[in-house]
């Protein structure tokens, strides 16, 4: 991030979280904190927030383009995309935890403990389960997908079913700390960057999964979408698995 972007993100956090709430705990925050901070980061002018457009409400509309902050459930985006895309450029921002510290809240005492750093790092492939829900719109020239990788604190309630109450627990809130980086996909060819250059071709989804260290199920969704986008083609089978090759453009 540039110094200007860092300052703008800090201002967005301050506007939503506030110094008093940072000092006094998170009792007044809500599950939508990430959404609210990003909305204020991408559009500091609040008069551009929650604007009616074509019978729907856009998160951000500046008169020329629309930005939607979508933390999950992309299927809800389909009616908006149907109405927005013929008229305006639309950017969907999908936040992905990059580096995460997990804190635990005792519901009875309100005590907050933990702060353990999660060993998992954010990956662009995490977005594909949601992108599959809007696959039919991904080639629209008016649509941009922006993956925003956030360093964040995650607060969870000690209300799970295990002895330590952590397994099966509920997430209370996620507090963004900083933006690590962003990735944008404005056309089909942009998705080719997700296929390692040194991956021998043709390859199966299982081989892709191993190369980028994701689950086979995730890799299957990635291959399905990239095939539909026309940036990969199927070239026979290896057993029951399709073989893929990247299409040169």
N, C-alpha and C positions, 0 to 999 in steps of 0.2 A: 504494500500500500504506500502511496505517496504521503508526504506530510499533510497535505490538504485532506486526503481521504481519511487519514488517521484522526485528524481533528474533527471531521464531520461525523465519523463513527462514534467518537467520544461524546459529541454533543447529542447524538441520537440516544445513546445509552443514558445520559444524564436526564434527558427529557422524559424518558419512559421509566427508568428505575429511580433516579433521584438520589441525592446524597443521603437524605434522612433514611430512606429505605435501605440503602447499602449499609448504613451504620446499625440500623435497628433490626435487621433480619429480612426475611423474604415473605413475611406473613401477608403482605398486601399485594404481592405479585400474582400473576395468573399464568396459566399454561400458554397464553398467547404472547408471552414476552418476546420471544425470538421474532415472531411475526411483526409485532409493534416496533421493535428496534430497527429492523430492516426497512420497514415502511418509512420510518423517519430518516433513515440513512439515505435511501434512494430518492426521497422527496422531502427535504426539510420543510418545505412550504406546505403546511397542513391544509390549506385551501384546495390542494390537489388530491386529498385523501377521500376515499369513499364517495366516488362520483357516479351518479346514475348515467349509464350509457346503454342505449338500445334495450331498455327494460331490465338490465342487470346492473350491478354495482361493481365498479372497478376499484381495486385497492388504490391505484394511483392513475390519474389521468391529467395530463398537462395541456390538453387540447390537440396534441399531435400524436402522442403514443400512450400506450397503456402498459403498466407494470403490475403483475399479479405476484404476490408472495404466497407460495403454496407449500406448506410444511408436510402435507400428506393428502391422500385421497384425490388424486388427479382426475378421477372420474367426474368429480364435481365441476371440473373445468370445461367439460365438453360443451354444455349449453352456452357458456361465455365465449369460447373460441368460435363457435358457430356464428355468433352475432358480431364479435369484435373483429375477427381476422379479415373479413371482406372490406373493412373500413379503415383500420388502423394497424400499425406495427404493434405487436404484442410481445412483451418479454415475460416469461415465467421464471421467477427466482425460486430455486429449490435449495434451502439451507441443508448442509451436511456437516455433522460434527467432525472436526479434524482431530484436535487434541482435547480430550474431555477429562475433567476431574469430577468424581462422583461423591456427593455428600448425602448423609442419611438423616432423616428427621424423625425423632420420637414423637408420635402423635399425642402422647399423654403429657409429656413434659415440655415439648417444644424444643428440646435440645438438638443441636445440629452437630453431627460428628462426621468423621471420614475425611474426605479430600483426597481420596486415592485416585491416582492417575490411571485411566483405563489403558490397557495395552493395545487396544484397537485404534487404528488410524483411519480417518475418513477416506473413502474411495469413490471415484465418479461412478463406478459400477453399481453403487447402492441406489442410484437414481432410476435404474432401468425398470424396476418393478412398477414404479409410478409412470414412467414414460410409456410403458406398454399400454396403459389405459388411454393414452391420447395418441397412439401410434398413427392413426389416420391423418393427424394434423401436422406431423413432424416435418413434412416436406413443403408445407405452406411457406412461401417466401416472406410472409409477414410475421412469422413466428421465430423467436429466439429463445433458446433454453440457456439459462445462466445458473451454473452450480456455484454456490457460495459456501466455501469451506470455513467454518467457524471454530475457533478455540472457545470452549464454553465450560461452564459449571452446570452439572446436572444434579438436581435435588430430588431424592426419592423418599417415599414414606416407608417406615419400618412396619409394614402391614402384610407381609407375605406369609406363606403357609409353612415355611421351613422354621427350624428351631431358632435361627438368628433373625427370622422375619424378613430376610432379604430375597429369597427365591419367591417369585410370584408377586413381588411388591409393585406398588403403583408409582408412576413418575409424577412428581409434583410440579416441577418447572425446570426450564433450561434457561440459563442466563448467558447470553453471548458476551465474551470477553474481548475478542478481536477477530478480524477477518484475516485468515491465513493466505488465501488466494481465491481466484475466481476462474471458472472455465466457461466459455461461451460456445454454443453451437448454433450457427445461423444458417447452415445449409447441410445437406446430407454428407458431403465430403469431410466436414469438420469432425465427424464421428470416427474417421479412420485413425485418428491419433490414439484411440483407445486400443488398437491392435498393435502389440509389440512388433517392432521391425524385424527382430531376430526370430520370430516364430515361424518355423518351417511350414511351407504350404505344400499341399492342402492340409488343413488341420480340422479337428473335431472340436465341439464345444468343450469337451472334457480337457483337451490339450490347452485350449485357451484358459480354462479355469485354473489349471496348474501353473501356467505361465504368469498369470496376473494375481494368483493367490486369492481366488474367490470360490464360492461353492459352485458345483456343477449346475445347479438349478439356475443360479444367477447368470452363468455363462450361456446357458441355453436361451435365456431371455435376450441377452445382448446379441447373440447370433441371429435370433429371430428378427429383432428390430433392424439390425444392420443389413440383413438380407432383404427385408422389405424396403429399406431405404435405397437399395441398389448399390451399396458400397461393398457388398460381399456377394459372391455367387456360389451356389451349390454345385459340387463337382463329384457326383456319385456318392457312394456310401462306404463306410468301413464298419462291417457288421450291421448293426441297426442305427448307427450314428451317421448323420450327414457330414460330408467333407466340404470345407469352405476354402475359398480363395478370395483375396482382396481384389476388387475391380480397379484397374488403373484408369484414371481419368485425366 
